[in-house]
Amino acid sequence: MKKLLCCLLLSIASLPAAQVEEWLKSGLLHPDMLASVRDELALTGEQQTQINAQLSAAREQAGPLEQAVKEQQKALNHLLQDKSTTAEAAAAQLTKLLEAEAAIKQLQLRALIGVRDVLTPEQMAKAKKLGPPKLAAGGGGGGLEAKAHEKAGKLKAAVEGLGVPPTEAMKYRGGEIEQLIKSGQFTEANAKLDELIEDSHLKELDAEVEKVDFSKFESGSTDLPTLQERYESLKTAGQEIISLPLLRELLQAKTAFEAAKEAQDADKVGRILTYVEGKLKK
């Protein structure tokens, strides 16, 4: 049950805090809180089975919905990177993204209501009396856990917004934080998340990206074996990137590289590789 609660908690953490708090004020129980007071509520075996089923069903449905959001976000990113995209085309794609996100919110809301309906009125009253919804709480383990999920959700959304998979360095540090959260070490998890947010330069993503003129860079050696070696070296080095603004800058290089490769323009490929080499040395 705890695993299922955490799965739904991760999904709910991606919602705006104000949205979740309004739901909680309306009488719904956050899975984090329910998990912390389930012993006091004396849930029956049947109730636990019903809650398991509610959350399991939500988790199964969430996968395709979250994938749809990623695809629509990626499509929007591609349109925004294309100078020829009209405002009407971008707005139409934004509508598709919002519709995909709305489907997830509907699922989350239904899951919370489903869990609520399993409890008796007495259990609901007792749960509310035992403590406030921990997502909205400022202190205590539940508050720290909610903060950790909120920070992790922002980082995840930022990476997905770029339309690229996380690097190996991001996965490693994210894995460490995930283990801290799973083991209940929320203070340490929040500290690690703060460090990762700082190292990722998340706040700098709002800055406008300047278009790169790759013709200003030297091509270097352009024989095929050398170009292949340079590319493989950069591919490996790129897995150490943590900075999100840097990843965003390199997306221009990726697009230009693919076009130059398709055109078999070895000189331009070399110039692009030189640009990336310089970026990764900083």
PLY file of the C-alpha trace (Angstrom):
ply
format ascii 1.0
element vertex 282
property float x
property float y
property float z
element edge 281
property int vertex1
property int vertex2
end_header
0.00 0.00 0.00
2.82 2.41 0.86
4.35 1.89 -2.61
1.04 2.68 -4.30
0.55 5.75 -2.13
3.99 7.02 -3.10
3.24 6.48 -6.80
0.12 8.62 -6.58
1.97 11.14 -4.43
4.60 11.56 -7.16
1.88 12.17 -9.71
0.01 14.66 -7.53
3.22 16.55 -6.75
3.34 17.76 -10.35
0.14 19.77 -9.88
0.33 23.44 -8.89
0.45 23.71 -5.09
-2.58 26.02 -5.02
-4.62 23.44 -6.95
-3.81 20.63 -4.50
-4.38 22.80 -1.43
-7.84 23.75 -2.68
-8.71 20.08 -3.05
-7.43 19.35 0.45
-9.43 22.24 1.92
-12.50 20.78 0.28
-12.19 17.61 2.34
-9.96 15.29 0.33
-7.10 13.46 1.98
-3.61 13.53 0.52
-2.08 10.00 0.25
0.88 11.21 2.31
-1.40 12.03 5.21
-3.46 8.87 4.86
-0.30 6.75 5.03
0.84 8.51 8.19
-2.41 7.95 10.10
-3.63 4.64 8.69
-2.89 2.75 11.93
-4.94 5.24 13.96
-7.80 4.91 11.49
-7.87 1.13 11.99
-8.50 0.40 8.34
-10.10 -2.98 7.73
-8.62 -5.52 5.37
-11.39 -4.79 2.89
-10.70 -1.06 3.03
-7.01 -1.58 2.41
-7.83 -3.81 -0.55
-10.16 -1.17 -1.99
-7.58 1.59 -1.54
-4.92 -0.58 -3.14
-7.23 -1.16 -6.10
-8.02 2.56 -6.43
-4.37 3.58 -6.46
-3.23 0.65 -8.59
-5.80 1.54 -11.25
-4.73 5.17 -11.15
-1.09 4.22 -11.55
-1.84 2.02 -14.59
-3.84 4.77 -16.25
-1.27 7.45 -15.43
1.49 5.95 -17.58
-0.10 6.54 -21.01
-1.46 9.93 -19.91
1.96 11.12 -18.74
3.49 9.87 -22.00
0.90 11.87 -23.93
1.87 15.01 -22.01
5.54 14.43 -22.81
4.78 13.99 -26.50
2.63 17.11 -26.68
5.25 19.10 -24.75
7.97 17.88 -27.09
5.88 18.80 -30.13
5.33 22.29 -28.72
9.05 22.70 -28.04
9.88 21.78 -31.63
7.36 24.30 -32.95
8.72 27.06 -30.73
12.27 26.36 -31.94
11.13 26.74 -35.55
11.23 30.39 -36.65
8.55 29.71 -39.28
5.96 28.58 -36.72
2.92 30.85 -36.62
1.18 31.98 -33.44
-1.91 30.05 -34.52
0.04 26.79 -34.93
1.74 27.23 -31.55
-1.58 28.05 -29.88
-3.18 24.94 -31.38
-0.38 22.77 -30.05
-0.61 24.45 -26.64
-4.29 23.51 -26.55
-3.35 19.87 -27.15
-0.81 20.04 -24.31
-3.34 21.57 -21.91
-5.88 18.89 -22.83
-3.31 16.18 -22.10
-2.45 17.77 -18.73
-6.16 18.11 -17.92
-6.61 14.35 -18.40
-3.97 13.71 -15.72
-5.62 16.15 -13.32
-8.96 14.43 -13.86
-7.36 11.07 -13.06
-5.69 12.44 -9.94
-8.89 13.99 -8.69
-10.88 10.82 -9.30
-8.27 8.78 -7.43
-8.38 11.09 -4.40
-12.17 10.99 -4.35
-12.10 7.22 -4.71
-9.82 6.91 -1.67
-12.05 9.28 0.29
-15.15 7.22 -0.46
-13.55 4.08 0.99
-13.36 5.67 4.44
-16.31 5.90 6.80
-17.50 9.34 7.94
-16.01 8.58 11.35
-12.62 7.74 9.85
-12.68 10.89 7.73
-13.45 13.01 10.79
-10.71 11.31 12.79
-8.16 11.73 9.98
-8.85 15.47 9.81
-8.61 15.72 13.59
-5.28 13.88 13.73
-3.56 16.55 11.70
-3.76 18.97 8.78
-3.08 17.77 5.23
0.65 17.35 5.19
1.13 18.73 1.72
0.07 22.11 3.03
1.93 21.77 6.32
5.08 23.80 6.74
6.89 21.58 9.19
7.31 17.96 10.19
8.32 14.97 8.11
5.23 15.16 5.91
5.89 18.81 5.06
9.50 18.03 4.19
8.41 15.10 2.05
5.95 17.27 0.16
8.64 19.90 -0.41
11.01 17.24 -1.73
8.40 15.95 -4.19
7.59 19.49 -5.28
11.26 20.29 -5.99
11.77 16.98 -7.77
8.66 17.65 -9.83
9.97 21.04 -10.94
13.30 19.55 -12.01
11.60 16.73 -13.87
9.27 19.16 -15.65
12.21 21.38 -16.64
14.11 18.46 -18.19
11.03 17.15 -19.98
10.32 20.69 -21.19
13.60 20.60 -23.09
12.47 17.49 -24.90
15.61 15.51 -24.06
16.24 12.56 -21.72
18.15 13.23 -18.49
21.90 12.71 -18.63
23.62 9.92 -16.71
24.85 12.47 -14.17
21.29 13.66 -13.60
20.04 10.09 -13.26
22.76 9.27 -10.73
22.06 12.25 -8.52
18.33 11.81 -8.93
18.68 8.17 -7.89
20.49 9.19 -4.71
17.72 11.62 -3.85
15.04 9.04 -4.60
16.66 6.60 -2.18
16.75 9.28 0.54
13.04 9.95 0.04
12.18 6.25 0.09
14.10 5.80 3.34
12.34 8.77 4.95
15.44 11.00 5.08
13.55 14.07 3.92
15.90 16.68 5.38
18.85 15.16 3.52
16.73 14.77 0.36
15.76 18.44 0.41
19.38 19.47 0.90
20.48 17.34 -2.05
17.65 18.72 -4.17
18.68 22.28 -3.33
22.22 21.45 -4.46
20.96 19.88 -7.68
18.70 22.85 -8.41
21.67 25.17 -7.90
24.00 23.07 -10.07
21.36 22.72 -12.78
20.93 26.52 -12.97
17.18 25.94 -13.11
16.39 29.61 -12.49
18.40 30.64 -15.55
16.12 28.78 -17.95
13.98 31.91 -18.28
16.79 33.73 -20.10
16.47 33.98 -23.88
18.72 31.71 -25.93
20.92 33.41 -28.53
21.11 31.85 -31.98
24.55 30.35 -32.62
26.49 31.17 -35.80
28.51 27.98 -36.24
30.43 29.46 -39.19
32.49 31.44 -36.66
34.15 28.29 -35.36
37.09 26.38 -36.82
36.22 23.02 -38.33
39.36 21.21 -37.19
40.19 17.87 -38.75
37.30 16.73 -40.93
38.34 13.24 -42.04
35.60 10.76 -41.23
37.44 8.69 -38.54
38.44 11.85 -36.66
34.94 13.33 -36.84
33.53 10.05 -35.55
36.05 10.00 -32.69
35.28 13.60 -31.76
31.57 12.89 -31.82
31.84 9.81 -29.60
34.03 11.72 -27.15
31.48 14.52 -26.90
28.63 12.03 -26.59
30.34 10.53 -23.54
31.24 13.91 -22.04
27.68 15.13 -22.55
26.41 12.53 -20.08
28.14 14.50 -17.31
26.09 17.65 -17.95
23.95 18.94 -15.10
23.31 22.49 -16.32
19.88 22.79 -17.95
20.66 26.06 -19.78
23.72 24.35 -21.29
21.59 21.44 -22.44
19.19 23.89 -24.03
22.05 25.64 -25.84
23.35 22.34 -27.15
19.95 21.55 -28.66
20.78 24.08 -31.36
24.01 22.20 -32.04
22.14 18.89 -32.14
19.65 20.18 -34.73
22.39 21.76 -36.84
24.57 18.65 -36.55
21.81 16.37 -37.81
21.17 18.68 -40.77
24.89 18.91 -41.62
25.27 15.16 -41.31
22.30 14.59 -43.62
23.85 17.00 -46.13
27.23 15.26 -45.73
28.80 18.65 -44.96
31.96 17.53 -43.13
33.20 21.11 -42.74
30.03 22.22 -40.94
29.98 19.08 -38.84
33.52 19.92 -37.71
32.53 23.51 -36.82
29.59 22.31 -34.77
31.76 19.80 -32.93
34.29 22.56 -32.19
31.50 24.69 -30.71
30.32 21.85 -28.46
33.89 21.01 -27.42
34.33 24.59 -26.29
31.08 24.55 -24.34
31.95 21.35 -22.51
35.41 22.61 -21.55
33.98 25.57 -19.62
0 1
1 2
2 3
3 4
4 5
5 6
6 7
7 8
8 9
9 10
10 11
11 12
12 13
13 14
14 15
15 16
16 17
17 18
18 19
19 20
20 21
21 22
22 23
23 24
24 25
25 26
26 27
27 28
28 29
29 30
30 31
31 32
32 33
33 34
34 35
35 36
36 37
37 38
38 39
39 40
40 41
41 42
42 43
43 44
44 45
45 46
46 47
47 48
48 49
49 50
50 51
51 52
52 53
53 54
54 55
55 56
56 57
57 58
58 59
59 60
60 61
61 62
62 63
63 64
64 65
65 66
66 67
67 68
68 69
69 70
70 71
71 72
72 73
73 74
74 75
75 76
76 77
77 78
78 79
79 80
80 81
81 82
82 83
83 84
84 85
85 86
86 87
87 88
88 89
89 90
90 91
91 92
92 93
93 94
94 95
95 96
96 97
97 98
98 99
99 100
100 101
101 102
102 103
103 104
104 105
105 106
106 107
107 108
108 109
109 110
110 111
111 112
112 113
113 114
114 115
115 116
116 117
117 118
118 119
119 120
120 121
121 122
122 123
123 124
124 125
125 126
126 127
127 128
128 129
129 130
130 131
131 132
132 133
133 134
134 135
135 136
136 137
137 138
138 139
139 140
140 141
141 142
142 143
143 144
144 145
145 146
146 147
147 148
148 149
149 150
150 151
151 152
152 153
153 154
154 155
155 156
156 157
157 158
158 159
159 160
160 161
161 162
162 163
163 164
164 165
165 166
166 167
167 168
168 169
169 170
170 171
171 172
172 173
173 174
174 175
175 176
176 177
177 178
178 179
179 180
180 181
181 182
182 183
183 184
184 185
185 186
186 187
187 188
188 189
189 190
190 191
191 192
192 193
193 194
194 195
195 196
196 197
197 198
198 199
199 200
200 201
201 202
202 203
203 204
204 205
205 206
206 207
207 208
208 209
209 210
210 211
211 212
212 213
213 214
214 215
215 216
216 217
217 218
218 219
219 220
220 221
221 222
222 223
223 224
224 225
225 226
226 227
227 228
228 229
229 230
230 231
231 232
232 233
233 234
234 235
235 236
236 237
237 238
238 239
239 240
240 241
241 242
242 243
243 244
244 245
245 246
246 247
247 248
248 249
249 250
250 251
251 252
252 253
253 254
254 255
255 256
256 257
257 258
258 259
259 260
260 261
261 262
262 263
263 264
264 265
265 266
266 267
267 268
268 269
269 270
270 271
271 272
272 273
273 274
274 275
275 276
276 277
277 278
278 279
279 280
280 281
